[in-house]
Amino acid sequence: MEVNRSISLKLQPPTYGRLITILSIDGGGIRGIIPGTILAFLESQLQELDGPDARLADYFDVISGTSTGGLVTAMLTAPNEQNRPLYAAKDITQFYLDHSPKIFPQKSGIFAPLINIFQLATGPKYNGKYLHKLIKEKLGETRLHQTLTCVAIPTFDIKRLQPTIFSSFEVGTSSPVDARLSDVCISTSAAPTFLPAYYFKNTDANGNEQEFNLIDGGVAVNNPALVAITEVTKEIFKGNSDFFPIKPVDYGRFLVISVGTGTKKEEEKYTSQKAAKWNILSWLIKGSSTPLIDVFSQASADMVDYHISVVFQALHSEDNYLRIQDDTLTGSLASIDAATKENMNNLVKTGDALLKKPVSRMNLQTGQAEPVENGGTNEEALKKFAKLLSDERHLREKNSPHPTSV
């Protein structure tokens, strides 16, 4: 096994290799602990192949994340003082364990449900002050163009009523999009009813100012894998030499790892008979759940998975697409904000258990995820993908006339 292969400061473009590599991370609040566990394992496999300095940003052409996934994306791609990723993947889970109780302070006692209802009537459940301060401290003045690989982070502009995607590919043509990463992360995680909407202005080098009125990207696309694929496809259409000679519909050249934050599908908590009697408040809060957010975030994530599954299967490229998701969460595990020590530890265990579960793929007739015959476990699949990523990276270094290895 090779353990000391060099790691370069920037990934060579796909034109020197065989694949376009994409990592996508869903939204889901505190359930970001689950992809944190999955990504830590993937990075550990890359380190076994290429040495302890290997980081995920060294292997993916695009990393895309929504909401809590957007925060993870920034952690993996923002540079530190040594121009290396601010966080290793193994540090993500501890970040959540340390800070989530202050981001989502828990209320206890028999009056907690009444307090939650009162807060929903007067404003978001949490004021977001600790989260905003934390993100600004960690990311400082780092801007979108400074990330160590390309990123695509969806938000939604409530003034314009349209998605706003902060994409590295757009920085050169739309300078106001080159915002501070802290502003982008606060925006994409501003989940309605949980955290306040976020306003900021950004000014480009020519003094042109643009304002943003943003909320959680999950209202448009909770699973951002298709956003990343679309951003690359746009560049191919534009004739970006980094992607020559790849064709716009050549999905056989895409390698996509999409990591979910878990869902409570199997719980089957809601029924049409019950929902038919709900008022506005019932849609916003039902026990410890927020049905309206559950519905639109799950619909968004599943439609993306459905589309990618159809295209990759139609082009016989399904082995290049790995979706890791747990549909069996129940109770507090499925919550966006249950930041108790017990629940967070259980989320870590859920991520570990998900690695041992069989690889699943969407059944295009039923829409349900089903185990892939002879597909092995998610852990085994990630080992295979790590080898593909490592080989791709070194192929590009070999073929490039301008090697960047250090």
Backbone hydrogen bonds, N-H to C=O, Kabsch-Sander energy under -0.5 kcal/mol:
donor,donor_aa,acceptor,acceptor_aa,energy
9,L,404,T,-1.0
15,T,242,D,-2.0
16,Y,13,P,-1.9
17,G,14,P,-2.4
20,I,253,R,-3.2
21,T,19,L,-0.5
22,I,255,L,-2.9
23,L,62,V,-2.3
24,S,257,I,-2.7
25,I,64,S,-2.3
26,D,259,V,-2.5
27,G,222,N,-1.5
30,I,336,I,-3.3
31,R,28,G,-2.0
32,G,29,G,-2.0
33,I,30,I,-1.7
34,I,31,R,-1.8
36,G,32,G,-1.9
37,T,33,I,-1.8
38,I,34,I,-1.9
39,L,35,P,-3.2
40,A,36,G,-1.7
41,F,37,T,-1.5
42,L,38,I,-2.0
43,E,39,L,-2.7
44,S,40,A,-1.9
45,Q,41,F,-1.8
46,L,42,L,-1.8
47,Q,43,E,-2.1
48,E,44,S,-1.7
49,L,45,Q,-1.3
50,D,46,L,-2.8
51,G,47,Q,-2.2
54,A,51,G,-1.7
58,D,55,R,-1.9
59,Y,56,L,-2.1
60,F,56,L,-1.1
61,D,21,T,-1.3
62,V,21,T,-1.6
63,I,150,C,-2.2
64,S,23,L,-2.9
65,G,152,A,-1.0
66,T,25,I,-1.8
67,S,154,P,-0.5
69,G,66,T,-2.7
70,G,67,S,-0.6
71,L,67,S,-1.7
72,V,68,T,-2.0
73,T,69,G,-2.3
74,A,70,G,-2.1
75,M,71,L,-2.2
76,L,72,V,-2.1
77,T,73,T,-1.2
78,A,74,A,-2.7
80,N,84,R,-2.8
83,N,80,N,-1.9
86,L,78,A,-2.7
87,Y,75,M,-1.7
91,D,88,A,-1.8
92,I,89,A,-1.3
93,T,89,A,-0.5
95,F,91,D,-1.8
96,Y,92,I,-1.9
97,L,93,T,-2.4
98,D,94,Q,-2.5
99,H,95,F,-2.2
100,S,96,Y,-2.4
102,K,99,H,-1.2
103,I,99,H,-1.7
104,F,100,S,-3.3
112,A,109,G,-1.4
115,I,111,F,-2.3
116,N,112,A,-2.3
117,I,113,P,-2.0
118,F,114,L,-2.3
119,Q,115,I,-2.5
120,L,116,N,-2.1
121,A,117,I,-1.3
122,T,118,F,-0.9
122,T,119,Q,-0.8
123,G,119,Q,-2.1
125,K,193,T,-2.7
126,Y,194,F,-2.3
132,H,128,G,-2.8
133,K,129,K,-2.4
134,L,130,Y,-2.6
135,I,131,L,-2.7
136,K,132,H,-2.3
137,E,133,K,-2.1
138,K,134,L,-2.3
139,L,135,I,-2.6
140,G,136,K,-1.8
142,T,139,L,-2.1
144,L,179,A,-2.0
146,Q,143,R,-2.0
147,T,144,L,-1.4
148,L,77,T,-2.7
150,C,61,D,-0.9
152,A,63,I,-1.4
153,I,166,F,-2.1
155,T,164,T,-2.0
156,F,215,I,-1.8
157,D,162,Q,-2.6
158,I,156,F,-0.7
158,I,213,N,-2.2
159,K,213,N,-0.7
161,L,157,D,-1.4
162,Q,157,D,-1.4
164,T,155,T,-1.8
166,F,153,I,-2.5
166,F,164,T,-0.6
167,S,165,I,-1.1
168,S,151,V,-2.5
170,E,167,S,-1.4
171,V,167,S,-0.5
171,V,168,S,-0.9
173,T,170,E,-0.5
174,S,170,E,-2.3
177,V,174,S,-2.3
178,D,175,S,-2.4
179,A,177,V,-2.8
181,L,142,T,-2.9
184,V,180,R,-1.9
185,C,181,L,-2.7
186,I,182,S,-2.3
187,S,183,D,-2.0
188,T,184,V,-2.6
189,S,185,C,-1.2
190,A,187,S,-1.7
191,A,189,S,-2.2
194,F,191,A,-1.7
195,L,191,A,-2.8
198,Y,214,L,-2.9
200,F,212,F,-1.7
202,N,210,Q,-2.7
204,D,208,N,-2.5
207,G,204,D,-2.1
210,Q,202,N,-2.5
212,F,200,F,-2.6
214,L,198,Y,-2.9
215,I,156,F,-2.1
216,D,190,A,-2.2
217,G,154,P,-0.6
217,G,188,T,-0.9
219,V,216,D,-1.6
220,A,217,G,-1.7
221,V,217,G,-2.8
226,L,223,N,-0.6
228,A,224,P,-1.9
229,I,225,A,-2.1
230,T,226,L,-2.6
231,E,227,V,-2.4
232,V,228,A,-2.0
233,T,229,I,-2.5
234,K,230,T,-2.5
235,E,231,E,-1.5
236,I,232,V,-2.0
237,F,233,T,-2.3
238,K,234,K,-1.9
239,G,235,E,-0.6
239,G,236,I,-1.0
240,N,235,E,-2.5
243,F,240,N,-2.0
244,F,241,S,-1.0
246,I,243,F,-2.4
250,D,247,K,-1.7
251,Y,249,V,-2.2
253,R,250,D,-2.1
254,F,251,Y,-1.6
255,L,20,I,-3.1
256,V,320,N,-2.8
257,I,22,I,-2.4
258,S,256,V,-0.5
258,S,322,L,-3.0
259,V,24,S,-2.9
259,V,257,I,-0.5
260,G,258,S,-0.5
260,G,324,I,-3.2
263,T,326,D,-2.9
266,E,327,D,-2.2
267,E,264,K,-0.9
268,E,264,K,-0.7
268,E,265,K,-1.3
275,A,271,T,-2.8
276,A,272,S,-2.0
277,K,274,K,-1.5
278,W,275,A,-1.5
283,W,279,N,-1.7
284,L,280,I,-1.2
285,I,281,L,-2.4
286,K,289,S,-2.5
289,S,286,K,-2.0
292,L,283,W,-2.6
293,I,290,T,-0.6
294,D,290,T,-2.4
295,V,291,P,-2.6
296,F,292,L,-2.2
297,S,293,I,-2.3
298,Q,294,D,-1.9
299,A,295,V,-2.5
300,S,296,F,-2.0
301,A,297,S,-2.1
302,D,298,Q,-2.6
303,M,299,A,-2.1
304,V,300,S,-1.6
305,D,301,A,-2.1
306,Y,302,D,-2.9
307,H,303,M,-2.3
308,I,304,V,-2.6
309,S,305,D,-2.5
310,V,306,Y,-2.4
311,V,307,H,-2.4
312,F,308,I,-2.9
313,Q,309,S,-2.4
314,A,310,V,-2.5
315,L,311,V,-1.8
316,H,313,Q,-1.4
317,S,312,F,-3.6
318,E,312,F,-0.6
320,N,317,S,-2.4
321,Y,318,E,-1.5
322,L,256,V,-2.7
323,R,321,Y,-0.5
324,I,258,S,-2.7
324,I,322,L,-0.6
325,Q,323,R,-0.6
327,D,325,Q,-0.5
329,L,263,T,-2.3
333,L,330,T,-1.4
334,A,331,G,-1.3
335,S,332,S,-1.7
339,A,337,D,-1.9
344,M,340,T,-2.5
345,N,341,K,-2.2
346,N,342,E,-1.9
347,L,343,N,-2.0
348,V,344,M,-1.8
349,K,345,N,-2.0
350,T,346,N,-2.2
351,G,347,L,-2.3
352,D,348,V,-2.2
353,A,349,K,-2.7
354,L,350,T,-2.1
355,L,351,G,-1.3
356,K,352,D,-0.7
356,K,353,A,-0.7
357,K,353,A,-0.6
357,K,354,L,-0.8
359,V,376,G,-2.6
360,S,323,R,-0.5
361,R,370,E,-2.6
363,N,368,Q,-3.2
364,L,362,M,-0.7
367,G,363,N,-3.3
370,E,361,R,-2.4
372,V,359,V,-3.1
375,G,372,V,-2.3
378,N,357,K,-2.5
379,E,355,L,-2.6
381,A,377,T,-2.3
382,L,378,N,-2.5
383,K,379,E,-1.6
384,K,380,E,-1.8
385,F,381,A,-2.6
386,A,382,L,-2.5
387,K,383,K,-1.8
388,L,384,K,-2.1
389,L,385,F,-2.8
390,S,386,A,-2.6
391,D,387,K,-2.7
392,E,388,L,-2.4
393,R,389,L,-2.2
394,H,390,S,-2.2
395,L,391,D,-2.1
396,R,392,E,-2.1
397,E,393,R,-1.8
398,K,394,H,-2.1
399,N,395,L,-2.2
400,S,396,R,-2.0
406,V,7,I,-0.6
